[in-house]
Amino acid sequence: MQKITAHLIGNSITSNSKSAIDLNSSQNLGHKTRDKITYTLPEALFLLEKSQLEILDIKDRKIPFKKLLRKLLKSDKKLQLKYIVYKDLREKGLIPKTALKYGADFRVYKKKNQHSEWICFVDSEKNHISWQEFSGKTRVAHSTKKKLLLAIVDEENDVTYYEVNWKKM
């Protein structure tokens, strides 16, 4: 497959190449609207690291991975954690997609064209959440008929997942 060329405008990364459209169809990477593919920031970083994507600035200069990450971290402080989890989920054969409308980090699918099985929240092992925050996350998952997946990233960038389900007693 030919390397995809995408453009960074603000915090939006898009491509209208045939390769981008083909990759969207085959691996569900990016979101297709009309004749272009828009990548989430973790998706773009994943493809850039895998050498499947090159990202150009408004002057058509290539943006290297580390420079792009530094730039994008200014607008999303959790981006590095989200990227680590995104990459791990993809490498496990799962399909993470944005879950902004749920207030979560990702919806996670087992297969393309199915309903998402999990709603995923990403955090660092250094952070602590209150019972109220935890309860809120479980309520979001329950109200969307999904399992709650907590992805906790440690200092070595390893990810531990905790699946939370409701149980009637």
C-alpha positions as CSV (number, residue, x, y, z in Angstrom):
1,M,0.0,0.0,0.0
2,Q,1.2,3.5,-0.9
3,K,2.0,5.8,2.0
4,I,-0.9,8.2,2.7
5,T,-0.3,11.9,2.6
6,A,-2.4,13.9,5.0
7,H,-2.5,17.5,6.0
8,L,-2.6,19.1,9.5
9,I,-4.8,22.2,9.7
10,G,-5.2,23.3,13.3
11,N,-5.8,20.0,15.1
12,S,-7.5,18.3,12.2
13,I,-5.7,15.7,10.1
14,T,-7.3,14.8,6.8
15,S,-6.5,13.1,3.5
16,N,-8.4,12.7,0.3
17,S,-6.1,10.1,-1.2
18,K,-7.3,6.9,-2.6
19,S,-5.0,5.0,-0.2
20,A,-6.7,6.7,2.8
21,I,-10.1,5.7,1.5
22,D,-9.0,2.1,0.8
23,L,-7.5,1.9,4.4
24,N,-10.7,3.3,5.8
25,S,-12.7,0.6,4.0
26,S,-10.4,-2.3,4.9
27,Q,-9.2,-1.5,8.4
28,N,-11.8,1.1,9.6
29,L,-9.1,3.7,10.1
30,G,-10.3,7.3,10.0
31,H,-13.8,8.7,9.5
32,K,-15.1,9.2,5.9
33,T,-17.1,12.3,5.1
34,R,-17.8,12.9,1.5
35,D,-14.5,12.5,-0.4
36,K,-12.0,12.8,2.5
37,I,-10.9,10.8,5.5
38,T,-10.4,12.6,8.9
39,Y,-8.2,10.9,11.4
40,T,-8.4,11.2,15.2
41,L,-5.2,12.3,16.8
42,P,-4.4,8.8,18.2
43,E,-5.2,7.2,14.7
44,A,-2.9,9.7,13.0
45,L,0.0,9.1,15.4
46,F,-0.5,5.3,15.1
47,L,-0.4,5.4,11.3
48,L,2.6,7.9,11.3
49,E,4.5,5.6,13.6
50,K,3.7,2.6,11.4
51,S,5.0,4.5,8.4
52,Q,1.7,4.3,6.7
53,L,1.0,8.0,6.8
54,E,3.0,11.2,6.3
55,I,1.6,14.4,7.7
56,L,2.3,17.8,6.1
57,D,1.9,21.2,7.6
58,I,0.3,24.1,5.7
59,K,3.6,24.8,4.0
60,D,3.7,21.1,2.8
61,R,6.6,20.2,5.1
62,K,6.7,16.7,6.7
63,I,6.0,16.7,10.4
64,P,7.9,14.0,12.4
65,F,6.2,12.0,15.0
66,K,7.8,13.6,18.1
67,K,7.2,17.1,16.8
68,L,3.6,16.3,16.0
69,L,3.0,14.8,19.4
70,R,4.5,17.8,21.2
71,K,2.3,20.2,19.2
72,L,-0.9,18.2,19.7
73,L,-0.3,17.7,23.5
74,K,-0.9,21.4,23.9
75,S,-4.6,20.9,23.0
76,D,-5.0,17.5,24.6
77,K,-3.0,16.8,27.7
78,K,-4.0,13.1,27.8
79,L,-3.1,12.5,24.1
80,Q,0.0,10.5,24.9
81,L,-1.9,8.1,27.2
82,K,-4.7,7.8,24.6
83,Y,-2.2,7.0,21.9
84,I,-0.5,4.3,24.0
85,V,-4.0,2.7,24.7
86,Y,-5.1,3.2,21.1
87,K,-2.0,1.5,19.8
88,D,-2.3,-1.4,22.3
89,L,-6.0,-2.0,21.4
90,R,-5.2,-2.0,17.6
91,E,-2.3,-4.4,18.1
92,K,-4.8,-6.7,20.0
93,G,-7.0,-6.7,16.9
94,L,-9.7,-4.4,18.4
95,I,-11.0,-1.2,16.8
96,P,-11.0,1.9,19.0
97,K,-13.1,4.9,17.9
98,T,-13.7,8.2,19.5
99,A,-16.4,8.4,22.2
100,L,-16.6,12.1,22.8
101,K,-20.4,12.1,22.8
102,Y,-20.3,9.7,25.7
103,G,-17.7,11.7,27.6
104,A,-15.3,8.8,27.2
105,D,-12.0,8.3,25.4
106,F,-12.9,5.4,23.1
107,R,-15.7,3.1,22.0
108,V,-14.1,-0.3,21.4
109,Y,-15.3,-2.8,18.7
110,K,-14.3,-6.4,18.3
111,K,-15.1,-6.4,14.6
112,K,-16.0,-3.9,11.9
113,N,-19.7,-3.2,11.4
114,Q,-20.8,-4.5,14.8
115,H,-21.9,-2.5,17.8
116,S,-19.1,-1.4,20.2
117,E,-18.7,-3.7,23.1
118,W,-16.9,-1.3,25.5
119,I,-16.7,2.3,26.4
120,C,-13.1,3.0,27.4
121,F,-11.7,5.6,29.8
122,V,-7.9,6.1,29.8
123,D,-5.9,7.2,32.8
124,S,-2.4,7.1,34.3
125,E,-1.7,4.8,37.3
126,K,-0.6,8.0,39.1
127,N,-4.1,9.5,39.0
128,H,-6.8,8.6,41.5
129,I,-10.5,9.0,40.9
130,S,-13.2,9.4,43.4
131,W,-16.1,6.9,43.9
132,Q,-18.3,9.5,42.4
133,E,-16.2,9.7,39.2
134,F,-16.1,5.9,39.1
135,S,-19.9,5.7,39.5
136,G,-20.3,8.2,36.7
137,K,-18.2,6.1,34.4
138,T,-20.2,3.0,35.2
139,R,-23.5,4.8,34.7
140,V,-22.4,6.1,31.2
141,A,-21.4,2.5,30.2
142,H,-24.7,1.1,31.6
143,S,-26.9,3.7,29.9
144,T,-25.2,3.0,26.6
145,K,-25.5,-0.8,27.0
146,K,-21.8,-1.2,26.9
147,K,-19.2,-2.7,29.3
148,L,-16.9,-0.3,31.0
149,L,-13.2,-0.7,30.1
150,L,-10.7,1.2,32.3
151,A,-7.3,1.4,30.6
152,I,-4.6,2.3,33.1
153,V,-1.1,3.2,31.8
154,D,1.8,2.7,34.1
155,E,5.2,4.5,34.1
156,E,6.7,1.9,31.6
157,N,3.8,2.6,29.2
158,D,2.3,-0.8,29.8
159,V,-1.5,-0.9,29.8
160,T,-3.7,-2.8,32.3
161,Y,-7.4,-3.2,31.5
162,Y,-10.2,-3.5,33.9
163,E,-13.6,-4.5,32.6
164,V,-16.5,-3.5,34.8
165,N,-20.0,-5.0,34.5
166,W,-23.3,-4.4,36.3
167,K,-24.6,-7.4,38.2
168,K,-28.1,-7.7,39.5
169,M,-28.4,-9.5,42.8
